[in-house]
Amino acid sequence: MTSTETETDRLTTVQVYRVYIRATPERVWEAITSSEWTERYGYGGGVDYDLRPGGQFQALASPELKRFGAPDVMCDGEVLEADPPRKLVQTWRLLMDPAVAAEGFTRLTYEIEPQGGGITRLTVSHDLAGAPKLALLTGGLTEGEGGAGGWPWVLSGLKTLLETGETMVVGDA
Amino acid sequence: MSDDDRVFKALADPTRRLLLDRLFARDGRTLTELESDLEMTRFGVMKHLRVLEDAGLVVTRRSGREKLHFLNPVPIRLIHDRWIDKYTERQVTALTDLKRELEADA
């Protein structure tokens, strides 16, 4: 590997996503950490969070994804820091595909900041060091080739759900 | 100005689109890296980055003494979900289905 490629790897391991949502920080926190909400946006499965350092995290496959052969547990990881409703740091591994799962755990940080006027700013930083295959999925770059829209799609759905109470339906309406 | 207005305004300038393309190619850059081989003063580049940041298309993070710029694609996704899909999805789907069928036969 040349030095240029090494530098590129270093600079591209973190992905940062930010969205402004008309909702309280508490609601945004719940939308991330409780199944009641996670079943209604993104990949539509429940989550199991033990919200303390060292606690277990699992994201479960929705019934629909299971019909397509997804494993019961889609993602797993460990909670590193939980400061409701402001900050959640955890490890995160996608189990759906063996090649991606083999890349191991990545580090995910949610920062939830009230902006005044009933607006909350959610910033998701995903450090994908050593996980180039996963980085393509989370970046939404495989959309339309069997992949979904990654974080931009998940966060767009989260915003729609919290602001309208409706699940975002794209395309097949 | 609404959020959508800010994004459309930010995207309406070729230099700002170029800055986004450069971040897409390699994310997490400093101002110094971004201004290199641009025919523009440092101040000019800063001004453009500020517009992109106000539109939410660029997010900055501190890393030690450096300020790194990250491309945030979420506002473009929101516009896609809000506008583009509504008007184009059915036609585009029909065309991509046709393309797939024709190519399968070939």
Interface residues (C-beta under 8 A of the other chain):
Chain A: T8 L11 T12 V14 Q15 V16 Y17 R18 V19 Y20 T123 S125 G139 G140 G149 W151 P152 W153 L155 S156 K159 T160 M168 V170 G171
Chain B: D3 R26 D27 G28 R29 G56 V59 R61 F70 N72 P73 V74 I76 R77 L78 D81 D85 E89 T93
